[in-house]
Every structure is written in structure tokens, then in C-alpha cells.
């Protein structure tokens, strides 16, 4: 496909635990409502879903944070709920309430109808991926930064598919887990196959790293996490193409609330683990012991502080990871950036990262 090289591959190098001149950084949800230009493009699209389903506009918003900040990776603009949407559950976003499904999965008959979505039904995602790759080519003919593809984890997708929307305590899926584990197994099995196909197609379309968002893995009981979330993610990691365009396609696994399970997570063979802000990086480094890279983990609420406090907190994160001296750290937030973040706070984060180490070319 694109024969051009990368002008900046520090993110991919850090994922492979290779040395980099400074700590590469990107932010979860870096294209989003905290940016006025995003709000303007969403308005033009009419809705969030229309924005995500129009490759041209998805490309536009993917590039917005890169044009503003010195970020080291782009992330495909899409959503984890595109997969259950393509499975026919009827996705809607209700203002102030978040995502909702018209046809949640509740019984045997609902489960029987589930299948792996056709590549066509998610074609807009793969078209956006390819369009973003083209748009990332800079004036010098090289790709500015690598592009990350992503998916929800089977457990996290099933949380939305079964609850029918956002939830605090997840009573419906947990009832199914303890009363009808056979049914939940079937939901997770088909979702796992769907995610393998989804991420493989994103890689074929040009995604250069992939991330699994296991946003709700942390609500599982200690011994249930392996059985109901991690095991399915392990299957996905094992099944994905490991190389494309002559280069390794690294995988990142992020379980929010998963800081106590790092020893299990590292055994999946994943290239990097995303840490939320409650996890101690020093303890995490000891646990993974150089077997994978680590990504994270500034508390997103730090971006509500003044620039001196932001600098101080960023330095603490870098020191805890011994980054960039010890290779294998990618700076990120411990969860998605808040829609109420002042855009200037992101400049303060990125400046603090580049203090004391040479900035990007
Ligand atoms: O990181 C990026 O810039 C890429 C884009 C991205 C979005 N969603 C865009 C989006 C990514 C990686 C996601 C992942 C996602 N979506 C997750 C996992 C990560 C996490 O935050 O834990 C989850 C749980 C979802 C499901 C989802 N989509 C929720 C709960 C919401 C918020 C609903 C609301 O109104 O607050 C969304 C919508 C969504 N996805 C928005 C964006 C920018 C905001 C929608 C808008 O513009 O109105």
C-alpha cells in the first residue's frame, strides 16, 4: 500500500521497548468534545454517529488534535459500539444519557440471532482507516505519525449489548453471568470472532497498532476477570496478524480497574498494557519486568489544574516510569480526556513531557 516511511515512529518503537529520544505521547479520546473544531465538525455532520460513519469527516476530526498538539500517534475516529451496531442492535446516542441499544440481548432467542457482522456493514470504518492513512502523509511525502486502530473488548461490548446502555452496577449482565453462563459464553464467543475480524480488517486497511478497550473489565470479581474478560482478549491477541507492510503491528490492552491483574495480563503476550490512574507505575514495572511496554497513566482530572501543577504531575508520572531512560513507556492519560478539559491544558502536558528531552522533529 503506502510505500512511504514514517517521519516519527517513536510510538511504535516504544511499544517494542526500543529506546526513543523522548517519551512518545497520545491521549485517549484525543479527538473529542473538548476541542471547539471537533464540535464544529460534529455540528456539520448532524450527529456523532453521522460523523463516525462519514469517512471524510472522521478523517477530518482524527487530524484535528495532531494539527494542534505535538502528538506521536493518531487514533482512528470511531467508537467501540460500531460492532454491536453492525450486529443489528440499533445504536442511538441520547443527549446527556450516552449510548443506548433499541434491541438489547436478553434471552436465548436474542443470542441465537447474533452473528459476526459482514465486512460491508463496517466498511465505513475501514474506509476511514485508509483515508486517514492517506491524510497523514506530510509535505515531505512521509507519514507524520502512526495510526492506531481499536475495538472494545468482548466483555465491555457485551456490557452495553446486554444492559442496553450505560450502567453503574451492570445488574443484567451479572445476572446472566451467574444464572446463565452458557448464554453469556455464546454472546462473548460471537463477539470475540467479530472483534478478530474487525481488527484484522482495520490492520489490512492501514492500522499500524491496535488497542483493546476493556473499559468495564474492572467491575468483574477477581477470579471472574480471567474467565469472562481476559480469556477472550487473549484469543483475539493470538488471532491477529502480527505484521503488515513489513512491520510489527503491536497490540495494547487496557483494562480500566485492572491494576491488580497485570501478572495475568502480561501472560497474554500483548505488546503493551494501558494503566489507569489508580495503578502505581513502579509496582506495575516490577510486575511486568520488561516483558511488555506500559502506557499511561496521568489522572485526566490533572488537566483541570493550572500549568505549574500539570507540569509537576506529568514529571511525577515520567519519574515513576523512569521515562524515557528506561524504554517501553508511552505517555497517556489513565482514561479518556474529559469533554470539560481546557484545550490549553494539553499544551502544558506536552511541554512538560518534552522538557529535559529533545522535542519531536
Ligand atoms: O480516542 C479517540 O480520539 C478515538 C475515538 C473514540 C471514541 N470512543 C469517540 C467518541 C474511542 C477510542 C472511543 C472508545 C469508547 N467508546 C469507549 C472505550 C474507551 C473509554 O472511554 O472507556 C467506550 C466505553 C465507548 C462508548 C461510548 N461512546 C460512550 C460511553 C460515549 C459517551 C457518550 C456521551 O454522550 O458522553 C460515546 C460517544 C463518543 N465516542 C464520543 C466520542 C468523541 C462523544 C460523542 C459526541 O461527540 O457527542
Boltz pocket constraint, residues with backbone or C-beta under 6 A from the ligand:
constraints:
  - pocket:
      binder: B
      contacts: [[A, 27], [A, 28], [A, 29], [A, 30], [A, 31], [A, 32], [A, 33], [A, 42], [A, 48], [A, 75], [A, 76], [A, 77], [A, 78], [A, 79], [A, 80], [A, 81], [A, 93], [A, 94], [A, 95], [A, 96], [A, 97], [A, 98], [A, 99], [A, 150], [A, 166], [A, 213], [A, 215], [A, 336]]
      max_distance: 6.0
